[in-house]
Amino acid sequence: MTAKNETEQAQPATPVLTDDELKAVAAGESVTSVDEQTAVSEPDEHRKRTVVVAEDESVNRMDLVAMLEDNGYEVVGEAANGEEAVELTRKYRPDVVCMDVKMPRMDGITAAGVICDENIAPVVMLTAFSQPDLVKQATGAGAMAYVTKPYEESKLLPALEVAMGRFQEINDLLDNVERSENELNETRDQLREAEEKLKKAQESLEERKLVDRAKGLLMDKADFSEQGAFRWIQKTSMDQRIPKKRLAMAIIAKYGDQKPEATDE
């Protein structure tokens, strides 16, 4: 094989990495795969809404599932009791849960409370009753909406949309709160860092003033030159492991208050 053929084989028709990707790699960044790019670019508008249906009466559950699927929803789980509803919701993380109030093993309100506490999905309560106290219990458990039996599309579908909308609004609000808290913490950290820098600058300025005063006293009282006085302070500080500020204060304490000696007349 000639050198030319080897070069041609080493250069594929489609570049393994584009110039931008090579720059990203050089900068230590990750390269997004084609599959990931496709997934990111695909809009969420046409995706079917997923639902977990929890209803202990099989006939009612079948009717409810059929109604949802006829209206474009995808039922990803069917539960006959509250415990199953919680497990399926944790497993599939649907867009919404349709939850009957009266169910064995764990009632719908308790199951709704678990799901809402874990913030997995919005819950629409299904009940044969419209008593205010029952609605209050369901709302207190975190249910976003409720529908009374018999199920009708005109009642159920708007309730699902309202529940999903409220759930999204609440989570957007929580995200905003979390971002605000993070920004506040970052601001506090920056303020703390600025305060520390200011404190160090003030200490440095104070030390410089004390060293300058001590240096002047050594020049005046011990016949040091300016450079010699500074070198003595610096060397003594290093050799004796005494901070220059403390050493300067000792010099000032010793020589600062000395009065000139009286001369004989």
Contacts in CASP RR format, 6 or more apart in sequence:
PFRMAT RR
TARGET T0000
AUTHOR 0000-0000-0000
METHOD contacts of the structure
MODEL  1
MTAKNETEQAQPATPVLTDDELKAVAAGESVTSVDEQTAVSEPDEHRKRT
VVVAEDESVNRMDLVAMLEDNGYEVVGEAANGEEAVELTRKYRPDVVCMD
VKMPRMDGITAAGVICDENIAPVVMLTAFSQPDLVKQATGAGAMAYVTKP
YEESKLLPALEVAMGRFQEINDLLDNVERSENELNETRDQLREAEEKLKK
AQESLEERKLVDRAKGLLMDKADFSEQGAFRWIQKTSMDQRIPKKRLAMA
IIAKYGDQKPEATDE
17 25 0 8 1.000
17 31 0 8 1.000
21 31 0 8 1.000
24 30 0 8 1.000
24 31 0 8 1.000
25 31 0 8 1.000
32 40 0 8 1.000
48 72 0 8 1.000
48 73 0 8 1.000
48 74 0 8 1.000
49 72 0 8 1.000
49 73 0 8 1.000
49 74 0 8 1.000
49 95 0 8 1.000
49 96 0 8 1.000
49 160 0 8 1.000
49 164 0 8 1.000
50 73 0 8 1.000
50 74 0 8 1.000
50 75 0 8 1.000
50 76 0 8 1.000
50 92 0 8 1.000
50 94 0 8 1.000
50 95 0 8 1.000
50 96 0 8 1.000
51 68 0 8 1.000
51 73 0 8 1.000
51 74 0 8 1.000
51 75 0 8 1.000
51 76 0 8 1.000
51 77 0 8 1.000
51 94 0 8 1.000
51 95 0 8 1.000
51 96 0 8 1.000
51 97 0 8 1.000
51 98 0 8 1.000
51 160 0 8 1.000
52 75 0 8 1.000
52 76 0 8 1.000
52 77 0 8 1.000
52 78 0 8 1.000
52 79 0 8 1.000
52 85 0 8 1.000
52 88 0 8 1.000
52 89 0 8 1.000
52 92 0 8 1.000
52 94 0 8 1.000
52 96 0 8 1.000
52 97 0 8 1.000
52 98 0 8 1.000
52 121 0 8 1.000
53 61 0 8 1.000
53 64 0 8 1.000
53 65 0 8 1.000
53 68 0 8 1.000
53 75 0 8 1.000
53 77 0 8 1.000
53 78 0 8 1.000
53 79 0 8 1.000
53 97 0 8 1.000
53 98 0 8 1.000
54 78 0 8 1.000
54 79 0 8 1.000
54 80 0 8 1.000
54 81 0 8 1.000
54 82 0 8 1.000
54 84 0 8 1.000
54 85 0 8 1.000
54 88 0 8 1.000
54 97 0 8 1.000
54 98 0 8 1.000
54 99 0 8 1.000
54 100 0 8 1.000
54 103 0 8 1.000
54 108 0 8 1.000
54 111 0 8 1.000
55 61 0 8 1.000
55 64 0 8 1.000
55 78 0 8 1.000
55 79 0 8 1.000
55 80 0 8 1.000
55 98 0 8 1.000
55 100 0 8 1.000
55 103 0 8 1.000
55 126 0 8 1.000
56 80 0 8 1.000
56 81 0 8 1.000
56 100 0 8 1.000
56 102 0 8 1.000
56 103 0 8 1.000
56 104 0 8 1.000
57 100 0 8 1.000
58 80 0 8 1.000
60 100 0 8 1.000
60 149 0 8 1.000
60 151 0 8 1.000
61 78 0 8 1.000
61 80 0 8 1.000
63 151 0 8 1.000
64 98 0 8 1.000
64 126 0 8 1.000
64 151 0 8 1.000
64 156 0 8 1.000
65 75 0 8 1.000
65 78 0 8 1.000
67 151 0 8 1.000
67 153 0 8 1.000
67 156 0 8 1.000
68 75 0 8 1.000
68 98 0 8 1.000
69 75 0 8 1.000
71 153 0 8 1.000
71 157 0 8 1.000
73 160 0 8 1.000
76 88 0 8 1.000
76 92 0 8 1.000
76 94 0 8 1.000
77 88 0 8 1.000
77 92 0 8 1.000
77 94 0 8 1.000
78 88 0 8 1.000
79 85 0 8 1.000
79 87 0 8 1.000
79 88 0 8 1.000
80 103 0 8 1.000
80 104 0 8 1.000
81 103 0 8 1.000
81 104 0 8 1.000
81 105 0 8 1.000
81 106 0 8 1.000
82 99 0 8 1.000
82 103 0 8 1.000
82 104 0 8 1.000
82 105 0 8 1.000
82 106 0 8 1.000
82 107 0 8 1.000
82 108 0 8 1.000
82 110 0 8 1.000
82 111 0 8 1.000
83 105 0 8 1.000
83 106 0 8 1.000
83 111 0 8 1.000
85 97 0 8 1.000
85 99 0 8 1.000
85 103 0 8 1.000
85 106 0 8 1.000
85 108 0 8 1.000
85 111 0 8 1.000
85 115 0 8 1.000
86 106 0 8 1.000
86 111 0 8 1.000
86 114 0 8 1.000
86 115 0 8 1.000
89 97 0 8 1.000
89 115 0 8 1.000
89 120 0 8 1.000
89 121 0 8 1.000
90 118 0 8 1.000
90 120 0 8 1.000
93 120 0 8 1.000
93 121 0 8 1.000
94 121 0 8 1.000
95 121 0 8 1.000
95 122 0 8 1.000
95 164 0 8 1.000
96 121 0 8 1.000
96 122 0 8 1.000
96 123 0 8 1.000
96 124 0 8 1.000
96 160 0 8 1.000
96 163 0 8 1.000
96 164 0 8 1.000
96 167 0 8 1.000
97 112 0 8 1.000
97 115 0 8 1.000
97 121 0 8 1.000
97 122 0 8 1.000
97 123 0 8 1.000
97 124 0 8 1.000
98 124 0 8 1.000
98 126 0 8 1.000
98 156 0 8 1.000
98 160 0 8 1.000
99 108 0 8 1.000
99 111 0 8 1.000
99 112 0 8 1.000
99 123 0 8 1.000
99 124 0 8 1.000
99 125 0 8 1.000
99 126 0 8 1.000
99 143 0 8 1.000
100 108 0 8 1.000
100 125 0 8 1.000
100 126 0 8 1.000
100 127 0 8 1.000
101 107 0 8 1.000
101 108 0 8 1.000
101 109 0 8 1.000
101 125 0 8 1.000
101 126 0 8 1.000
101 127 0 8 1.000
101 128 0 8 1.000
101 129 0 8 1.000
101 134 0 8 1.000
101 138 0 8 1.000
102 108 0 8 1.000
102 127 0 8 1.000
102 128 0 8 1.000
103 111 0 8 1.000
108 125 0 8 1.000
109 125 0 8 1.000
109 137 0 8 1.000
109 138 0 8 1.000
109 141 0 8 1.000
109 143 0 8 1.000
110 141 0 8 1.000
112 123 0 8 1.000
112 125 0 8 1.000
112 138 0 8 1.000
112 141 0 8 1.000
112 142 0 8 1.000
112 143 0 8 1.000
113 123 0 8 1.000
113 141 0 8 1.000
113 142 0 8 1.000
115 121 0 8 1.000
115 123 0 8 1.000
116 123 0 8 1.000
116 141 0 8 1.000
116 142 0 8 1.000
116 143 0 8 1.000
119 171 0 8 1.000
121 167 0 8 1.000
122 144 0 8 1.000
122 145 0 8 1.000
122 163 0 8 1.000
122 164 0 8 1.000
122 165 0 8 1.000
122 166 0 8 1.000
122 167 0 8 1.000
123 141 0 8 1.000
123 142 0 8 1.000
123 143 0 8 1.000
123 144 0 8 1.000
123 163 0 8 1.000
124 143 0 8 1.000
124 144 0 8 1.000
124 145 0 8 1.000
124 146 0 8 1.000
124 147 0 8 1.000
124 156 0 8 1.000
124 159 0 8 1.000
124 160 0 8 1.000
124 163 0 8 1.000
125 138 0 8 1.000
125 143 0 8 1.000
125 145 0 8 1.000
125 146 0 8 1.000
125 147 0 8 1.000
126 146 0 8 1.000
126 147 0 8 1.000
126 149 0 8 1.000
126 151 0 8 1.000
127 134 0 8 1.000
127 138 0 8 1.000
127 146 0 8 1.000
127 147 0 8 1.000
127 148 0 8 1.000
127 149 0 8 1.000
128 148 0 8 1.000
128 149 0 8 1.000
129 148 0 8 1.000
130 148 0 8 1.000
135 146 0 8 1.000
138 146 0 8 1.000
143 163 0 8 1.000
144 162 0 8 1.000
144 163 0 8 1.000
144 164 0 8 1.000
144 165 0 8 1.000
144 166 0 8 1.000
144 167 0 8 1.000
145 159 0 8 1.000
145 160 0 8 1.000
145 162 0 8 1.000
145 163 0 8 1.000
145 166 0 8 1.000
146 159 0 8 1.000
147 155 0 8 1.000
147 156 0 8 1.000
147 159 0 8 1.000
148 155 0 8 1.000
203 245 0 8 1.000
206 245 0 8 1.000
207 244 0 8 1.000
207 245 0 8 1.000
207 248 0 8 1.000
210 245 0 8 1.000
210 248 0 8 1.000
210 249 0 8 1.000
210 252 0 8 1.000
211 230 0 8 1.000
211 233 0 8 1.000
211 244 0 8 1.000
211 245 0 8 1.000
211 248 0 8 1.000
213 248 0 8 1.000
213 252 0 8 1.000
214 229 0 8 1.000
214 233 0 8 1.000
214 247 0 8 1.000
214 248 0 8 1.000
214 249 0 8 1.000
214 251 0 8 1.000
214 252 0 8 1.000
215 224 0 8 1.000
215 226 0 8 1.000
215 229 0 8 1.000
215 230 0 8 1.000
215 233 0 8 1.000
216 226 0 8 1.000
216 229 0 8 1.000
217 251 0 8 1.000
217 252 0 8 1.000
217 255 0 8 1.000
217 256 0 8 1.000
218 224 0 8 1.000
218 229 0 8 1.000
218 232 0 8 1.000
218 233 0 8 1.000
218 251 0 8 1.000
218 255 0 8 1.000
219 225 0 8 1.000
219 226 0 8 1.000
219 229 0 8 1.000
220 255 0 8 1.000
221 255 0 8 1.000
221 258 0 8 1.000
222 229 0 8 1.000
222 255 0 8 1.000
224 232 0 8 1.000
233 244 0 8 1.000
233 247 0 8 1.000
233 248 0 8 1.000
233 251 0 8 1.000
234 244 0 8 1.000
236 242 0 8 1.000
236 247 0 8 1.000
237 243 0 8 1.000
237 244 0 8 1.000
237 247 0 8 1.000
240 247 0 8 1.000
END
